[in-house]
Amino acid sequence: MSATARKSAPLPDDIRAMKGGTPIVSLTAYTTPMAQMMDRHCDFVLVGDSVGMVLHGLPSTLGVTMDMMIMHGRAVARGLSKAMMVIDMPFGSYEEGPEQAFRNAARLMAETRAGAVKLEGGVSMSDTIAFLVARGIPVMAHVGLTPQSINTLGGYKVQGRGEAASNLIADAKAVASAGAFAIVLEKVPESLANDITQSIRIPTIGIGASAGCDGQILVVDDMLGLFTAFKAKFVKRFAELGADGEAAIAAYAEDVRARRFPGPEHVFGDEAPEAQT
Ligand code: KIV
């Protein structure tokens, strides 16, 4: 069923059931108005820890905290009624072990009304994923380029080329067996993304992966042209809101300095009645 036709948010099992069908559509969101804009177009919306870079000006996602995720998660939840909300577990909130992961995942879900959490890692996270799923927390996995590990991956490189491909396939299989309902594949070769998609039973959500994945995700500020510090090859800009916004601000500044704004239609007269807003 298309996101537009649906009346209520899908559950993780509905997303899982979309494997091999019409591609799953998703974007990140961090605020209520953005969530409202995408609600009827997306199957799920991710409150990504990319919020740290695109809204807070951090150099990476490593400085994102639980409190930041909860604040943005609450804002996004207020804007959604049709799309499912998934929320990222920030760096340091789950890697110590299953109990720590459960404590923080439960807090994220209870305090934001997210339908699932996402965490980064493959084989090394599979026990944690199984622990969470067994205790009622749906998990979306994320393998390939995992931005919380840039310091051990050697930066934002393509992952899984050559001999590393078999490790990535093992990662994807491990998280699927552990009970993840879907898996993000970030910045991996197209042929590997296709192989993984064919070899596991849960949907793959590509970003810098392949049109053959079961769905796609982009960071909303990237695809709208709002985040312009750099542009990854896998980003397609569907709008140039950053440039348009700056041009509008320049026009406003000129109008204020020339006393063209406010105009007669923007100011109030002495006599009532008149519009007061
Ligand atoms: O944080 C994020 O925005 C993400 C997506 C890019 C998948 O993890």
Boltz pocket constraint, residues with backbone or C-beta under 6 A from the ligand:
constraints:
  - pocket:
      binder: B
      contacts: [[A, 28], [A, 46], [A, 47], [A, 48], [A, 49], [A, 50], [A, 51], [A, 88], [A, 142], [A, 184], [A, 207], [A, 217], [A, 218], [A, 219]]
      max_distance: 6.0
